[in-house]
Amino acid sequence: MTNALFVVSERGYWGEECIEPLLALDEAGVDATVATPTGEPPVVDERSIDPEAVGKEVANRVKECDNNDERLADPEPIATVDAADYDAVVFPGGHGTAWDINTDRHARQLLADAVAGDEGKALVVCHAVGLLGFTHDENGEYLVEGREVTGFPNEWEDDIIDDNDLMPDGRKLPYLTEDEVIKAGGNWDAELNSETSVTVDGDLITARGPESSAAAAETLLAELGVETPA
């Protein structure tokens, strides 16, 4: 059976970016495992379950899964899992990834291993794309160098953080995803004129944000050669 590992933030994952791919893979018969930095349950960003912000249907769907999915309730610590045991590794986004997933050495290794060779795939969504700004391949080169990527753009960040890079909850955002990926040599295009943005470059799939979650899941399944339900 095709399987996938979801690496999810404990500091605030964006609901739709995790739950939409997770449930889509479930429906396609893919066996999914969840991991977090410490093995504690991931924490959903409250903004991503606000009906006024994301719509009632999305908010309810995310809350239902976040509250009741056993995989989210009892995740594996990322230091104990190996990308080689999975056909794909998925990194959902959310601002929380900036404080845990994106600079975690075990998360970086999972990403590097997932796209090394011909066997694995990686799907990286939204703010989790910032992980590419810190990940090197086995030769010490940035993994993203020369690759086509999309992700959460600076232009959208301007609507969230203030002039001092403070979030609405008072946390200071340590870096901007777009800046770090470009510095690492990625060929960045968030396709701001498109409703969705999903980019495939070899075994690396990147997606821009929440509205691209469904397309990202479909793309991953296609890349894995898994047929989706009619």
C-alpha positions in Angstrom: 0.0 0.0 0.0 1.2 3.5 -0.8 2.0 5.5 2.3 2.8 9.0 3.4 4.2 10.9 6.4 2.7 14.2 7.4 5.1 16.5 9.3 3.0 18.9 11.2 3.7 22.0 13.4 3.1 22.1 17.1 3.3 25.9 16.9 0.3 26.5 14.6 -0.5 24.5 11.4 -2.9 25.9 8.9 -5.9 23.7 9.0 -6.9 23.3 5.4 -3.3 22.8 4.3 -3.0 19.7 6.5 -6.5 18.3 6.6 -7.4 18.6 2.9 -4.4 16.5 1.7 -4.7 14.1 4.7 -8.4 13.3 3.9 -7.7 13.3 0.1 -5.0 10.7 0.6 -7.3 8.7 2.9 -10.0 8.6 0.2 -7.4 7.4 -2.3 -6.4 4.5 0.0 -3.0 6.0 1.0 -1.9 5.0 4.5 -0.9 8.2 6.4 1.2 8.7 9.5 1.5 12.0 11.4 4.7 13.2 13.1 5.6 16.4 15.0 8.9 17.8 16.4 8.4 16.4 19.9 5.7 13.8 19.4 3.1 16.1 21.0 -0.2 16.7 19.1 0.1 19.4 16.5 -1.7 22.7 17.3 -4.0 24.2 14.7 -3.8 27.9 14.0 -7.0 29.4 15.4 -7.3 31.8 12.4 -7.6 28.7 10.1 -10.7 27.5 12.0 -12.4 30.9 12.1 -15.6 30.6 10.0 -15.5 34.3 9.2 -12.0 33.9 7.8 -12.1 30.5 6.0 -15.8 29.8 5.7 -18.1 27.6 7.8 -17.6 24.4 5.7 -13.8 24.5 5.9 -13.7 25.5 9.5 -16.0 22.6 10.5 -14.1 20.1 8.4 -10.8 21.1 10.0 -12.2 21.2 13.5 -13.8 17.7 13.1 -10.6 16.2 12.0 -8.3 18.1 14.4 -10.5 17.0 17.3 -11.1 13.4 16.4 -8.3 12.0 14.1 -6.2 9.5 16.2 -3.2 10.2 14.0 -3.2 13.9 15.0 -3.9 13.0 18.6 -0.9 10.6 18.9 1.8 11.6 16.4 5.3 10.2 16.1 8.4 12.3 17.1 10.1 13.3 13.8 13.5 12.1 15.2 12.1 8.6 15.2 10.8 8.4 11.6 12.6 7.8 8.3 11.6 9.1 4.9 12.8 5.9 3.3 9.8 4.1 5.0 7.3 6.3 3.1 6.4 7.0 -0.5 5.9 10.6 0.2 6.5 13.2 3.0 4.1 16.0 3.3 4.8 19.3 5.1 1.6 21.3 5.7 2.1 25.1 6.2 1.0 27.6 8.7 3.1 30.4 10.3 3.9 28.0 13.1 6.3 26.1 10.9 8.6 29.1 11.1 9.2 28.4 14.8 9.6 24.6 14.7 9.5 22.6 11.5 11.5 24.8 9.2 14.7 25.0 11.2 14.5 21.5 12.8 17.4 19.3 11.7 15.3 16.2 11.6 12.7 17.8 9.4 15.4 19.0 7.1 16.8 15.5 6.8 13.3 14.1 6.1 12.9 16.5 3.3 16.3 15.9 1.8 15.9 12.2 2.0 12.4 12.3 0.5 13.6 13.9 -2.7 16.9 12.1 -3.0 17.1 9.3 -5.5 14.2 8.0 -7.5 11.9 6.6 -4.9 10.3 9.3 -2.7 8.3 12.5 -3.2 7.8 15.5 -1.0 4.9 18.0 -0.9 5.7 21.2 0.9 2.9 23.8 1.4 2.8 27.5 2.1 5.0 28.6 5.0 6.5 25.2 5.2 8.2 26.0 1.9 10.6 28.1 4.1 12.1 24.7 5.1 13.8 24.8 1.7 15.8 27.8 2.8 17.5 25.7 5.5 17.8 22.3 3.8 21.0 21.0 2.1 21.5 17.9 0.0 24.1 15.2 0.6 26.7 17.4 -1.2 26.1 20.3 1.1 24.3 22.3 -1.6 21.0 23.9 -0.9 18.3 21.4 -1.9 16.2 24.1 -3.6 19.0 25.6 -5.7 17.9 25.8 -9.3 14.5 24.3 -8.6 11.2 25.8 -9.6 9.1 26.5 -6.5 6.0 28.3 -5.2 5.0 29.2 -1.7 3.6 31.9 0.6 4.6 35.3 -1.0 5.9 38.4 0.7 3.1 40.4 -0.8 0.6 38.4 1.2 2.7 38.6 4.4 2.4 42.4 4.3 -1.3 42.0 5.1 -0.6 40.0 8.2 2.6 41.3 9.9 3.3 44.9 11.0 6.3 47.0 10.2 8.3 45.2 12.9 7.3 41.8 11.6 5.0 41.2 14.5 2.1 38.8 14.0 -1.4 39.6 15.3 -0.7 37.4 18.3 2.4 39.4 19.1 5.0 36.8 18.0 7.8 38.1 15.8 8.1 36.3 12.5 11.8 35.4 12.2 12.0 35.4 8.4 10.0 35.6 5.2 9.5 32.4 3.3 10.0 33.9 -0.1 13.2 35.7 0.9 14.8 32.6 2.4 14.0 30.4 -0.6 15.3 32.9 -3.1 18.5 33.3 -1.0 19.0 29.6 -1.2 18.8 29.6 -5.0 15.2 28.7 -5.6 13.5 29.9 -8.8 10.5 31.5 -7.0 7.1 32.1 -8.7 4.0 32.2 -6.5 1.9 32.8 -9.6 0.0 35.6 -8.0 -2.4 36.0 -11.0 -3.6 32.4 -10.6 -6.3 31.1 -8.2 -4.1 28.2 -7.3 -0.3 27.5 -7.5 1.3 24.1 -7.4 4.7 23.5 -8.8 6.4 20.2 -9.6 10.2 20.0 -10.0 11.4 16.4 -10.0 10.4 14.8 -6.7 9.6 18.1 -5.1 6.1 19.5 -5.1 5.4 22.9 -3.6 2.1 24.7 -3.1 1.4 28.4 -2.4 -1.3 28.4 0.3 -4.7 27.2 1.6 -6.5 27.7 -1.7 -4.0 25.4 -3.4 -4.4 22.5 -0.9 -6.8 20.4 -2.9 -4.8 20.9 -6.1 -1.6 20.0 -4.2 -3.2 16.7 -2.9 -4.3 15.8 -6.5 -0.9 16.6 -7.8 0.8 14.4 -5.2 -1.5 11.5 -5.9 -0.8 11.8 -9.6 2.9 11.9 -9.0 2.6 8.8 -6.9 0.6 7.0 -9.5 -2.4 6.6 -7.2 -5.9 6.8 -8.8 -8.3 9.1 -7.2 -11.9 8.0 -6.4 -14.4 8.8 -9.2 
